[in-house]
Every structure is written in structure tokens, then in C-alpha cells.
């Protein structure tokens, strides 16, 4: 179930009112009717070297000191991708043309729904980790910190994302459908490090989407 506070966070709003509640209810019903979630996962060995600022995933070296720090201590993990499907993009485009006031609300609802679907797709990974006394590090996606967007190409190739779940990648490394997520998820033996999520490790300290309970670091 979607958390209304998350929707308001994506809207950049601190509080709601009767009019906003009605818009959110409409958008949520429309998005829920449109979503066709799909995901793909691959279990991989990994090595993180903070000093060198690189991570080795399934034998491929990726340069990112932020990702290396996020995965420090992990020896295995998952490559992950999920999408809400193309109908959500079509819904948002329709609002842009026919009902502009609904556009930001639908965008916010779809963004919250993307995270919800990613969380649900991750449940079997949590079970895998629990059975082995390991803990999942939060998802870390290209575009955060110095883990640049061009790393999308590695994830697309490694997971065969276009073939498996129908997401395409533009020359600018933008995913279509837009409401899609790719990420690296580390498996850690140390639970004390697993509260640090992507907002807390991201260097964009003034991002308006930072959650209220996530301090700048």
C-alpha cells in the first residue's frame, strides 16, 4: 500500500488538503490500473575497493568511490532492475496533454509506486539473505554520487534488461519506460551498515527528495 507521505514528498508538499487528497486518490487509482510490474535479478560476486574507487561486479570493473564505500565488506550481491511498464508512461503523457494539474500528482504517485514495486520484488532477496545470516544493503542506482549514468549500460547488458523486462535505454542512458529502476544491492555480514540507504550515501545533500529522517552526510 502506498504511503501518502511518500507521495507528498515527491510533490514537495508538507501537508495535504481536501483538493489535494482528491487528486491523489484519482491519480493512485489510475496508476494502479495501469501498472504491469516486471523485474529481473542476477546474483553476482563482488569486490569493493574504496582506496582505488572501484567495484568489481561479476568480473567487470566499475569506477565509483561512492559505490565502493556503499558496498564495502560485501563479497556478493545482486544486480536488479524493475519497471512499472509502458502504460504508466502513457497515462502521464495523457495527463500532460489533457489535464495538466494532474500531471505532477500522477508523476509523484508513479514514483512512489515504482519504489513500492521495487521493494516487493526485493522480498525474495531479503529471504535469501536471512537464510544465510546476511543483510541487504539498500539499492544503489546509477546517477547517485559518482556512480554515473553510463553504468546503466553494464546493468542492461548483464541482466539483458531489454530482452527480459522490456526496458530500453536511450543514448543519454535514460530508461524507457521512465518509471523503472536499476540498482546494485550488496549482501553484508554486518547489520550495522545496512541502515545507510541511497539518500544518505548520495552526495546531493540538498536534494528535495531526501527523506526527512535521513541526515546529510
Secondary structure, DSSP 4 states (H G I P E B T S, - for coil): ---HHHHHHHHT-S---HHHHHHHHHHHHHHHHH---EEEEEEEEEEEETTTTEEEETTEEEE-HHHHHHTTT-SEEEEEEEE--HHHHHHHHHHHHH-HHHHHHHHHHHHHHHHHHHHHHTHHHHHHHHHTT-EEPPPB-TTBTTB-GGGHHHHHHHHTHHHHH--EE-TT--EESSSEEEEEEEEES-GGGTT--HHHH-S-TT-TTS-TT----
